[in-house]
Amino acid sequence: MSEEGKYIYCIVASSQERNFGPIGVGERGDEVMTISYENLSMVVSNHPLTRIMLEPKTIIAHEKIIEKIMREYNSVLPVKFGTVARNADEIRDLLDRRYREFMSLLNYFENKIELNVKCVWENLNDVLLKIGKEHQKIKMLKKEIQQNDFESDTEKMVALGKIVEGELIRKREDVSDVILSVLKKIAVDYKANDLSDEKMLFNAAFLIDSGREKEFDNIVDDLSEEYKNVVSFIYSGPFPPYNFVDITIYSEKWEI
């Protein structure tokens, strides 16, 4: 049987002992609770001292627990997924050694939330058709290809594909720049994330003061109306500041 350790979810500013129920990762019904040092606490549950697999269900469970904690505290520092300490004494030792760092971060993120905005072309084919109608070089190449046999126009087809791809990128950048310029006006910070496929044109996380969430909601609604039938908005949150802080415990005795 594996030795038991303490799986760490997040850090909060509190000296109060709490028990959040049998919701720990691993589907064993482990109690999620706090371990404190002065006015700092780590939220943990029991977990075997083994390497944790990057499985979707485990990642989701990890995030759901942090989001539950977020609803009860003004500031939460997410800890890197899969971090396991050996015991409560090691946790208190870490809180002691990095006390100033953690308190500074907690103060910075107090009453701040993360909101995520993704945008996809509602109909990519319509966008490509519009590009073809608006771009003279594309229209000319299409006409030349239609008038000749396939083999003699291979180079022209390659050239056509490159032009279309370039114009799609330019159009994507133009629209995403407008969306970003509007949303970042009320954000404390933002982070652009990778696009998952060619249909996606925007993917960013925004850190905002929690009191401005409704204002941000309204701006997203206005943008959605402005780009109606062209761009679909996928809006989610509020979340803890996953994209803006991810506490990593570097010592090997902490990350199994």
C-alpha positions as a printed NumPy array, in Angstrom:
array([[  0.   ,   0.   ,   0.   ],
       [  1.284,   3.476,  -0.918],
       [  2.213,   5.951,   1.777],
       [ -0.41 ,   8.649,   2.301],
       [  0.383,  12.298,   1.592],
       [ -1.508,  15.591,   1.296],
       [ -2.79 ,  16.659,  -2.128],
       [ -2.71 ,  20.482,  -2.399],
       [ -5.392,  22.462,  -4.23 ],
       [ -4.897,  26.102,  -3.359],
       [ -3.827,  28.7  ,  -0.801],
       [ -6.142,  31.124,   1.011],
       [ -5.698,  33.876,   3.584],
       [ -7.248,  32.292,   6.672],
       [ -6.229,  30.797,  10.002],
       [ -9.595,  29.096,  10.462],
       [ -9.751,  25.324,  10.277],
       [-12.293,  24.244,   7.671],
       [-13.676,  21.009,   6.307],
       [-15.309,  21.222,   2.872],
       [-16.561,  17.649,   2.754],
       [-15.591,  14.314,   1.136],
       [-14.871,  15.737,  -2.327],
       [-11.125,  15.089,  -2.748],
       [ -9.565,  13.988,  -6.039],
       [ -9.177,  10.258,  -6.521],
       [-12.818,   9.259,  -5.947],
       [-12.076,   7.853,  -2.482],
       [-14.27 ,  10.307,  -0.608],
       [-11.305,  12.021,   1.057],
       [-12.15 ,  15.075,   3.147],
       [-10.962,  18.409,   1.75 ],
       [ -9.745,  20.626,   4.59 ],
       [ -7.345,  23.412,   5.526],
       [ -3.901,  23.207,   7.119],
       [ -2.864,  26.588,   8.524],
       [  0.181,  28.583,   9.513],
       [ -0.581,  31.946,  11.145],
       [ -3.127,  33.541,   8.77 ],
       [ -2.339,  31.383,   5.729],
       [ -3.933,  28.048,   4.851],
       [ -3.471,  25.381,   2.233],
       [ -6.543,  23.477,   1.137],
       [ -5.684,  19.751,   0.977],
       [ -6.982,  16.209,   1.069],
       [ -5.35 ,  12.848,   1.718],
       [ -3.847,  11.18 ,  -1.342],
       [ -1.32 ,   8.406,  -1.977],
       [  2.272,   9.564,  -2.518],
       [  2.245,   8.524,  -6.165],
       [  2.496,  10.393,  -9.447],
       [ -0.921,  11.654, -10.547],
       [ -1.941,  10.988, -14.142],
       [ -3.066,  13.891, -16.335],
       [ -6.569,  12.547, -16.877],
       [ -9.478,  14.862, -17.789],
       [-11.687,  13.682, -14.923],
       [ -8.92 ,  14.306, -12.377],
       [ -8.097,  17.744, -13.775],
       [-11.788,  18.678, -13.723],
       [-12.134,  17.458, -10.13 ],
       [ -9.068,  19.508,  -9.131],
       [-10.501,  22.662, -10.713],
       [-14.013,  22.154,  -9.354],
       [-12.681,  21.954,  -5.812],
       [-10.69 ,  25.189,  -6.245],
       [-13.778,  26.887,  -7.68 ],
       [-15.805,  25.751,  -4.664],
       [-13.193,  27.276,  -2.354],
       [-13.26 ,  30.486,  -4.399],
       [-16.929,  31.007,  -3.541],
       [-16.008,  31.304,   0.143],
       [-12.857,  33.456,   0.019],
       [-11.988,  36.827,  -1.535],
       [ -8.66 ,  35.542,  -2.861],
       [ -7.474,  32.091,  -3.919],
       [ -4.065,  31.008,  -5.262],
       [ -4.358,  27.817,  -7.358],
       [ -1.518,  25.342,  -6.838],
       [ -0.122,  23.369,  -9.766],
       [ -2.128,  20.244, -10.583],
       [ -0.704,  17.054,  -9.118],
       [  1.221,  18.549,  -6.18 ],
       [  1.388,  16.237,  -3.16 ],
       [  3.135,  16.957,   0.159],
       [  4.268,  14.226,   2.51 ],
       [  2.53 ,  15.548,   5.611],
       [  1.046,  18.56 ,   7.404],
       [  4.425,  19.593,   8.838],
       [  5.883,  20.052,   5.357],
       [  2.891,  22.2  ,   4.423],
       [  3.354,  24.439,   7.452],
       [  7.072,  24.667,   6.709],
       [  6.339,  25.835,   3.167],
       [  3.808,  28.409,   4.357],
       [  6.444,  29.703,   6.776],
       [  9.248,  29.909,   4.196],
       [  7.144,  31.522,   1.461],
       [  4.83 ,  33.473,   3.709],
       [  5.657,  36.916,   2.282],
       [  5.336,  35.715,  -1.325],
       [  1.963,  34.068,  -0.77 ],
       [  0.542,  36.993,   1.198],
       [  1.641,  39.438,  -1.499],
       [ -0.075,  37.374,  -4.195],
       [ -3.231,  36.956,  -2.13 ],
       [ -3.402,  40.718,  -1.607],
       [ -2.95 ,  41.338,  -5.338],
       [ -5.673,  38.888,  -6.377],
       [ -8.138,  39.905,  -3.669],
       [-11.613,  40.448,  -5.151],
       [-10.369,  39.638,  -8.655],
       [-11.782,  36.959, -10.932],
       [-10.881,  35.382, -14.235],
       [-13.285,  35.461, -17.178],
       [-12.593,  33.565, -20.4  ],
       [-13.706,  34.571, -23.884],
       [-13.376,  32.405, -26.976],
       [-14.631,  33.319, -30.435],
       [-15.197,  31.101, -33.458],
       [-16.314,  31.854, -36.982],
       [-19.993,  31.026, -37.116],
       [-19.587,  29.728, -40.666],
       [-16.004,  29.443, -41.894],
       [-17.118,  28.701, -45.455],
       [-19.008,  32.   , -45.581],
       [-15.867,  33.809, -44.43 ],
       [-13.802,  32.101, -47.127],
       [-16.396,  32.916, -49.797],
       [-16.37 ,  36.563, -48.76 ],
       [-12.577,  36.65 , -48.942],
       [-12.749,  35.169, -52.446],
       [-15.216,  37.833, -53.605],
       [-13.263,  40.743, -52.101],
       [ -9.715,  39.822, -53.185],
       [ -8.874,  40.59 , -56.837],
       [ -5.848,  38.273, -57.027],
       [ -7.961,  35.351, -55.766],
       [-10.67 ,  36.037, -58.333],
       [ -8.086,  36.219, -61.123],
       [ -6.392,  32.951, -60.148],
       [ -9.729,  31.14 , -59.84 ],
       [-10.684,  32.288, -63.331],
       [ -7.368,  31.153, -64.813],
       [ -7.615,  27.752, -63.111],
       [-11.168,  27.217, -64.357],
       [-10.067,  27.911, -67.929],
       [ -7.142,  25.455, -67.938],
       [ -6.566,  21.787, -67.133],
       [ -5.68 ,  20.67 , -63.593],
       [ -2.074,  19.588, -64.173],
       [ -0.927,  22.861, -65.77 ],
       [ -2.402,  24.898, -62.917],
       [ -0.984,  23.081, -59.904],
       [  1.314,  25.998, -59.076],
       [ -1.568,  28.444, -59.374],
       [ -3.691,  26.327, -57.033],
       [ -0.89 ,  26.276, -54.466],
       [ -0.518,  30.036, -54.818],
       [ -4.283,  30.446, -54.467],
       [ -4.29 ,  28.391, -51.266],
       [ -1.509,  30.481, -49.758],
       [ -3.283,  33.738, -50.559],
       [ -6.567,  32.509, -49.071],
       [ -4.758,  31.308, -45.955],
       [ -2.978,  34.643, -45.575],
       [ -6.192,  36.602, -45.998],
       [ -7.978,  34.42 , -43.451],
       [ -5.182,  35.069, -40.948],
       [ -5.353,  38.811, -41.647],
       [ -9.124,  38.862, -41.227],
       [ -8.858,  36.849, -38.018],
       [ -6.266,  39.251, -36.624],
       [ -8.338,  42.3  , -37.59 ],
       [-11.444,  41.025, -35.805],
       [ -9.565,  39.696, -32.763],
       [ -7.681,  42.998, -32.376],
       [-10.993,  44.864, -32.189],
       [-12.437,  42.413, -29.649],
       [ -9.302,  42.562, -27.494],
       [ -9.091,  46.361, -27.591],
       [-12.645,  46.624, -26.259],
       [-12.428,  43.939, -23.563],
       [ -9.029,  44.857, -22.133],
       [-10.201,  48.39 , -21.311],
       [-11.807,  47.245, -18.068],
       [ -9.414,  44.364, -17.341],
       [ -6.634,  44.468, -14.778],
       [ -4.686,  42.048, -16.972],
       [ -5.257,  39.636, -19.824],
       [ -3.568,  36.622, -21.386],
       [ -3.944,  35.454, -24.969],
       [ -4.177,  31.665, -25.249],
       [ -3.562,  29.313, -28.172],
       [ -6.205,  28.785, -30.829],
       [ -7.349,  25.175, -31.058],
       [ -8.218,  25.131, -34.777],
       [ -8.677,  27.353, -37.841],
       [-12.305,  28.012, -36.951],
       [-11.273,  29.713, -33.692],
       [-10.166,  33.329, -34.024],
       [ -9.895,  34.519, -30.419],
       [ -9.04 ,  32.906, -27.09 ],
       [ -8.135,  34.989, -24.06 ],
       [ -8.451,  35.124, -20.286],
       [ -9.192,  38.407, -18.505],
       [ -8.465,  39.298, -14.906],
       [-11.025,  41.813, -13.642],
       [-12.25 ,  43.271, -10.392],
       [-15.228,  41.185,  -9.289],
       [-17.364,  44.322,  -8.956],
       [-17.062,  44.905, -12.715],
       [-18.241,  41.463, -13.795],
       [-21.648,  42.726, -14.922],
       [-20.013,  45.514, -16.918],
       [-17.797,  42.948, -18.635],
       [-20.862,  40.746, -19.302],
       [-22.604,  43.653, -21.03 ],
       [-19.583,  44.401, -23.218],
       [-19.42 ,  40.766, -24.357],
       [-23.156,  40.92 , -25.132],
       [-22.633,  44.094, -27.191],
       [-19.774,  42.519, -29.143],
       [-21.834,  39.393, -29.731],
       [-24.6  ,  41.537, -31.196],
       [-22.138,  43.547, -33.311],
       [-20.716,  40.369, -34.868],
       [-24.04 ,  38.536, -35.052],
       [-24.125,  35.794, -37.728],
       [-20.363,  36.152, -38.234],
       [-18.696,  35.324, -34.91 ],
       [-19.954,  33.161, -32.043],
       [-18.795,  34.076, -28.524],
       [-18.089,  31.371, -25.914],
       [-17.994,  33.121, -22.545],
       [-17.221,  31.387, -19.248],
       [-16.429,  32.2  , -15.627],
       [-15.939,  33.458, -13.082],
       [-12.914,  31.329, -12.232],
       [ -9.949,  31.583,  -9.887],
       [ -6.966,  33.222, -11.643],
       [ -5.75 ,  30.026, -13.34 ],
       [ -4.104,  31.892, -16.204],
       [ -2.422,  34.464, -13.997],
       [ -0.966,  32.422, -11.143],
       [ -0.137,  28.747, -10.755],
       [  1.862,  28.138,  -7.598],
       [  4.59 ,  25.565,  -8.231],
       [  6.366,  23.808,  -5.402],
       [  9.775,  23.109,  -6.885],
       [ 11.226,  20.712,  -4.302],
       [ 10.989,  17.078,  -5.372],
       [  9.625,  16.136,  -1.993],
       [  6.545,  18.2  ,  -2.862],
       [  5.911,  17.22 ,  -6.462],
       [  5.73 ,  13.484,  -6.688]])
